[in-house]
Amino acid sequence: MPQLNPAPWFAILVFSWLVFLVLLPPKVLAHISPNEPTPQSTEKPQTEAWNWPWH
């Protein structure tokens, strides 16, 4: 049964992992996000206590 011969399948497995781990990450990481995050101010907003009528 030729399916039990690991030589071609192991080579295909190694080559496919090389493609996934060497070629694809730089291509994916080269894309930039169109909405870059903007830095937030460090001061806290002024909040007021609620005036509950039943207290």
C-alpha positions in Angstrom: 0.0 0.0 0.0 1.7 3.2 -1.1 -0.1 5.3 1.5 2.0 3.8 4.3 5.3 5.1 2.7 6.1 8.2 4.9 8.7 9.7 2.6 6.5 11.8 0.3 4.0 12.7 3.0 6.7 13.8 5.5 8.3 16.0 2.8 4.9 17.6 2.0 4.3 18.2 5.7 7.7 19.8 6.3 7.4 21.9 3.2 3.9 23.1 4.1 5.0 24.1 7.6 7.9 25.9 6.1 5.5 27.9 4.0 3.3 28.7 6.9 6.1 29.6 9.3 8.5 31.4 7.0 6.6 33.0 4.1 3.2 33.8 5.4 3.8 35.7 8.7 5.8 38.6 7.1 3.1 39.0 4.5 0.3 39.1 7.2 2.3 41.4 9.5 3.0 43.8 6.6 -0.6 44.9 6.5 -1.3 48.0 8.6 -4.5 48.7 10.4 -6.5 51.7 8.8 -7.6 52.8 12.3 -4.5 53.2 14.4 -5.3 53.7 18.1 -5.1 57.2 19.4 -3.5 57.9 22.8 -6.0 58.7 25.6 -5.6 61.5 28.0 -4.4 60.5 31.5 -6.7 62.9 33.4 -9.9 61.4 34.7 -13.2 62.9 33.5 -15.2 64.9 36.1 -18.1 62.9 37.3 -21.0 64.0 39.4 -23.0 62.0 41.9 -26.5 61.2 40.8 -29.3 62.9 42.7 -31.6 60.0 43.4 -35.1 61.2 44.5 -35.8 58.2 46.7 -32.7 58.7 49.0 
